[in-house]
């Protein structure tokens, strides 16, 4: 009787050892749509949003495909996207066919693409992580995303070095402002939508991390949507008389001329005090790098001095 069971047991043991060997190098990470399990370090990675694209580039990984490739170079700018990266459609409707043709071994996306998560998983292992969600802390979420991608892509030390560099930059820029005595007045960060309306960046947005680290008070005290902004009329800035206004480029052609003749604009105390400043574009819905970029550009702008209008 013992002989009858000896052969199957040996086969079972062999199968178990085979499975253990196959998964010995596997690692798993929980994400917003389930679990990512990999038995090797991915080499062909696709990013379906710009925060993920930015994170990969910071880790020294050039994605083989990204969504809205051309827009990245216009709005995000840094870190620079190398030439030759494939465009796989828009961030809201990427092409599954284009993704499949690139034969990725990892896809990084966010919860906005949740309805397509199952389809993406059929193409390649998919990691779902969102920086911007209700009641989230974007910079913390973006930092965690970078560190986790560093683990997945075997770039842990580089991920930590990126965060250390950002922290060092923030400290350096803060000292520059403090030495110049420029941390005394609050700052309203805005992007112009037209000559009457702006997007004002709220305390729950990622830009708040830059302001806080620089020792600057955000003059807009109200929480915004989960993207971290509110759309307001220019007159809504009037009660914050001690504030400086910092406009984030780009601004539309002809806007300076229109504002110069606008009672809503010329009435504002910062305009009358020549305390309007402007920075180059900074993407407000990215990962960790926009905090560093904004800190550097904002500090330079404040040190250069203000005016009574945008440019």
Secondary structure, 3 states (H helix, E strand, C coil): CHHHHHHHHHHHHHHHHHHHHHCCCCEEEEECCEEEEECCCCCCEEECCHHHHHHHHHCCCCCCEECCHHHHHHHCCCCCCCCCCEECECCCCECHHHHHHCCCCEEEECHHHHHHHHHHHHHCCEEECCCCCCCCCHHHHHHHHHHHHHHHCCCHHHHHHHHHHHHHHHHHHHHHHHHCCCCCCCEEEEEECCCCEEEEECCCCCHHHHHHHHCCCECCCCCCCCCCEEEEEHHHHCCCCCCEEEEECCCCCCHHHHHHCCHHHHCCHHHHCCCEEEECCCCCCCCCHHHHHHHHHHHHHHHHCCECCCC
